[in-house]
Amino acid sequence: MLDIVRFAPLFADWEETMVWSCLQGVMGRAEANGDLSAGMIVNRDFTFLAGRPDPALLVRAPGPILVPRTADWEPLIEAVFGPRAVREPRYSIKKEPDIFDRRLLEDLSAVLPSGYELRLIDAAMVPILRAEAWSRDLCSAFDSPEECCRRGVGVAALYGSIPVAGAGSYSVYHGGIEIEIDTRPDHRRRGLATACGARLILTCLDRGLYPSWDAIDLRSVSLAKKLGYRLKGAYTTYWIG
């Protein structure tokens, strides 16, 4: 059995909620090499790598997204996976609990085109979201609709009675969630992601949860800034194809 007390220092001070989640025993799994000089944390689609680069550990990394803590992992990833490893930047967003402007968020969440409404994701909505590729990650971290509503939090934009956009819990940890925002392709560019994101942040604040944000691209950074977050900086990931 992995000695988590000896393992945890490899990931100390890494401000990544999916790392925290695993170390807290909430979700994800941890693995290390024999002498605990290197370790990985696997949570959802992400594998976080820390310590001294170890090829034997790396070949067991499931991916599809590898996140090396230090640059010395990068040549090893490229050597082990070759052209399958596609280097991609992601963008870290600062974690600042007191930065949000509730009035701004209320205003942003109220701007919806005619025919749309916001609603909290409930147990009845979860199977509908799971059945669609565009919305699956809003609630796929959980084993059941009841667990999704008990451990996570989410907001959906409905057109008529059909969910067409949403902001939910990609993962959870003690004291917060990692935000996932998605919109059905035929309903994009209508402000739905902004409205859902604003309402989810407000709901998290009301429940004493921190809504953590990590940006896949610059469009996500732009939306985060619109909602009140501030950019910390870019970091390197690898998509393993």
VMD Tcl script that draws the C-alpha trace (Angstrom):
set ca {
  {0.00 0.00 0.00}
  {1.25 3.48 -0.90}
  {2.56 5.47 2.06}
  {0.62 8.69 1.44}
  {2.54 10.54 4.18}
  {5.82 9.95 2.34}
  {4.20 10.37 -1.08}
  {2.48 13.73 -0.45}
  {5.65 15.89 -0.30}
  {6.23 15.21 -4.02}
  {3.11 17.30 -4.69}
  {3.43 19.82 -1.84}
  {2.42 23.40 -2.70}
  {1.07 22.41 -6.12}
  {-2.03 24.60 -6.44}
  {-4.04 22.09 -8.44}
  {-7.39 21.02 -7.05}
  {-7.32 17.57 -8.69}
  {-4.04 16.92 -6.87}
  {-5.62 18.09 -3.61}
  {-8.65 15.93 -4.27}
  {-6.57 12.78 -4.55}
  {-4.39 13.54 -1.52}
  {-7.58 14.18 0.46}
  {-8.97 10.78 -0.53}
  {-11.94 12.38 -2.31}
  {-11.33 11.11 -5.84}
  {-8.49 9.96 -8.06}
  {-5.62 7.57 -7.39}
  {-1.92 7.89 -6.57}
  {1.04 5.77 -7.65}
  {4.79 6.00 -7.04}
  {7.99 4.25 -8.04}
  {9.77 1.94 -5.63}
  {11.84 4.50 -3.73}
  {9.16 7.23 -3.77}
  {11.41 9.55 -5.75}
  {8.67 10.02 -8.35}
  {4.91 9.83 -8.30}
  {1.79 10.40 -10.31}
  {-1.75 11.34 -9.46}
  {-4.49 10.25 -11.85}
  {-7.76 12.15 -11.64}
  {-10.35 12.13 -14.44}
  {-8.51 12.71 -17.76}
  {-5.39 14.13 -16.10}
  {-2.17 12.50 -14.89}
  {0.03 14.75 -12.76}
  {3.73 13.85 -12.61}
  {6.14 14.95 -9.89}
  {9.56 14.13 -8.50}
  {12.58 12.76 -10.36}
  {11.57 11.75 -13.92}
  {11.20 7.98 -14.08}
  {10.50 6.19 -17.40}
  {9.20 3.06 -15.64}
  {6.54 5.12 -13.90}
  {5.77 7.17 -16.98}
  {4.90 4.18 -19.17}
  {2.12 3.37 -16.67}
  {0.62 6.85 -16.97}
  {-2.87 6.45 -18.47}
  {-3.29 9.98 -19.80}
  {-4.79 11.20 -22.01}
  {-3.52 14.50 -20.53}
  {-0.12 14.50 -18.82}
  {0.85 17.42 -16.59}
  {4.53 17.46 -15.60}
  {5.31 19.49 -12.52}
  {8.82 20.33 -13.71}
  {10.36 20.81 -17.14}
  {12.76 17.86 -16.74}
  {9.82 15.50 -17.35}
  {9.20 16.97 -20.80}
  {12.04 15.34 -22.81}
  {11.23 12.02 -21.16}
  {7.54 12.29 -22.12}
  {8.53 13.10 -25.71}
  {11.00 10.19 -25.80}
  {8.60 7.63 -24.33}
  {5.51 8.58 -26.34}
  {7.12 9.99 -29.48}
  {4.72 11.65 -31.92}
  {1.76 10.51 -29.83}
  {2.67 13.21 -27.30}
  {1.29 16.55 -28.48}
  {2.56 19.48 -26.42}
  {-0.23 21.90 -25.52}
  {-0.34 24.92 -23.18}
  {-3.01 25.32 -20.53}
  {-3.55 28.37 -18.36}
  {-3.57 28.48 -14.59}
  {-6.06 30.87 -13.00}
  {-5.34 32.43 -9.61}
  {-7.25 31.09 -6.62}
  {-8.52 34.21 -4.87}
  {-11.59 33.56 -2.71}
  {-12.40 37.20 -1.99}
  {-12.09 38.61 -5.51}
  {-15.63 38.00 -6.81}
  {-18.07 40.86 -7.41}
  {-21.48 39.42 -6.59}
  {-23.37 42.27 -8.23}
  {-21.46 41.73 -11.48}
  {-22.12 38.00 -11.36}
  {-25.83 38.56 -10.69}
  {-26.00 40.87 -13.69}
  {-24.14 38.42 -15.95}
  {-26.31 35.50 -14.91}
  {-29.46 37.49 -15.71}
  {-28.52 38.21 -19.34}
  {-30.22 35.41 -21.26}
  {-31.81 35.42 -24.71}
  {-35.54 34.94 -24.94}
  {-36.61 31.33 -24.45}
  {-33.76 30.34 -22.11}
  {-33.73 29.87 -18.34}
  {-31.16 28.80 -15.76}
  {-31.83 25.91 -13.44}
  {-29.75 24.00 -10.90}
  {-28.78 20.55 -12.15}
  {-30.89 18.02 -10.27}
  {-30.95 14.22 -10.23}
  {-33.55 14.06 -13.00}
  {-31.35 16.15 -15.31}
  {-28.14 14.16 -14.80}
  {-29.01 11.20 -17.11}
  {-29.97 13.67 -19.85}
  {-26.61 15.43 -19.57}
  {-24.69 12.15 -19.42}
  {-26.36 10.93 -22.61}
  {-24.92 13.77 -24.73}
  {-21.25 14.03 -25.69}
  {-21.17 17.82 -25.31}
  {-22.49 17.76 -21.72}
  {-21.12 14.51 -20.29}
  {-18.26 16.10 -18.35}
  {-20.68 18.31 -16.42}
  {-21.59 15.33 -14.24}
  {-19.49 12.29 -15.23}
  {-17.26 12.48 -12.15}
  {-19.94 10.80 -10.07}
  {-21.34 7.27 -9.95}
  {-25.00 8.24 -9.70}
  {-27.32 11.23 -10.16}
  {-27.83 11.37 -6.41}
  {-24.08 11.50 -5.75}
  {-23.70 14.19 -8.41}
  {-26.19 16.42 -6.60}
  {-24.88 15.58 -3.13}
  {-21.17 16.05 -3.79}
  {-21.18 18.38 -6.78}
  {-23.04 21.45 -7.90}
  {-24.13 22.54 -11.34}
  {-26.24 24.96 -13.35}
  {-27.84 24.34 -16.73}
  {-29.32 26.66 -19.33}
  {-32.53 25.20 -20.69}
  {-34.16 26.04 -23.99}
  {-37.72 25.01 -23.48}
  {-37.18 21.95 -21.30}
  {-33.91 20.82 -22.92}
  {-30.45 21.52 -21.42}
  {-28.28 23.25 -24.02}
  {-25.45 24.67 -21.87}
  {-24.14 24.17 -18.39}
  {-21.52 24.76 -15.73}
  {-20.79 21.88 -13.38}
  {-18.28 20.04 -11.24}
  {-15.54 18.39 -13.28}
  {-14.05 17.25 -9.97}
  {-14.49 18.03 -6.29}
  {-12.25 18.44 -3.27}
  {-12.74 19.46 0.34}
  {-13.99 23.02 0.16}
  {-14.54 23.42 -3.55}
  {-15.01 22.21 -7.10}
  {-13.17 22.38 -10.40}
  {-15.47 24.09 -12.90}
  {-16.49 22.56 -16.22}
  {-18.42 24.71 -18.72}
  {-19.91 23.40 -21.96}
  {-22.43 24.56 -24.56}
  {-24.18 22.54 -27.23}
  {-22.64 23.60 -30.56}
  {-25.88 24.94 -32.05}
  {-26.46 27.22 -29.04}
  {-23.03 28.83 -28.80}
  {-22.28 32.56 -28.97}
  {-25.44 33.51 -27.10}
  {-23.92 34.29 -23.70}
  {-25.02 31.00 -22.15}
  {-21.56 29.99 -20.89}
  {-21.19 33.36 -19.20}
  {-24.61 33.15 -17.55}
  {-24.11 29.56 -16.39}
  {-20.62 30.29 -15.09}
  {-21.77 33.36 -13.17}
  {-24.67 31.50 -11.58}
  {-22.46 28.54 -10.65}
  {-19.92 30.81 -8.96}
  {-22.68 32.48 -6.97}
  {-24.11 29.10 -5.96}
  {-20.68 27.92 -4.83}
  {-20.14 31.06 -2.78}
  {-23.54 30.61 -1.15}
  {-22.57 27.04 -0.18}
  {-19.11 27.94 1.11}
  {-17.33 26.29 -1.83}
  {-14.49 27.70 -3.91}
  {-15.13 27.56 -7.69}
  {-11.67 26.78 -9.08}
  {-11.00 27.47 -12.77}
  {-8.31 26.07 -15.06}
  {-8.35 27.23 -18.68}
  {-7.89 24.94 -21.65}
  {-7.29 27.85 -24.06}
  {-7.31 31.63 -24.34}
  {-11.08 31.72 -24.91}
  {-11.50 30.08 -21.53}
  {-9.07 32.62 -20.04}
  {-11.17 35.44 -21.51}
  {-14.36 34.04 -20.01}
  {-12.67 33.56 -16.65}
  {-11.53 37.19 -16.64}
  {-15.04 38.35 -17.54}
  {-16.34 36.52 -14.47}
  {-13.72 38.10 -12.19}
  {-10.79 35.70 -12.17}
  {-7.19 36.68 -12.85}
  {-4.64 34.79 -14.93}
  {-1.69 33.23 -13.12}
  {0.20 31.95 -16.15}
  {0.64 29.26 -18.77}
  {1.92 25.76 -18.11}
  {2.80 22.76 -20.26}
  {0.67 19.67 -20.81}
  {0.86 16.77 -23.23}
  {-2.09 15.18 -24.99}
  {-1.33 11.51 -25.59}
  {-3.05 10.41 -28.79}
}
mol new
graphics top color blue
foreach p $ca { graphics top sphere $p radius 0.5 }
foreach p [lrange $ca 0 end-1] q [lrange $ca 1 end] { graphics top cylinder $p $q radius 0.2 }
display resetview
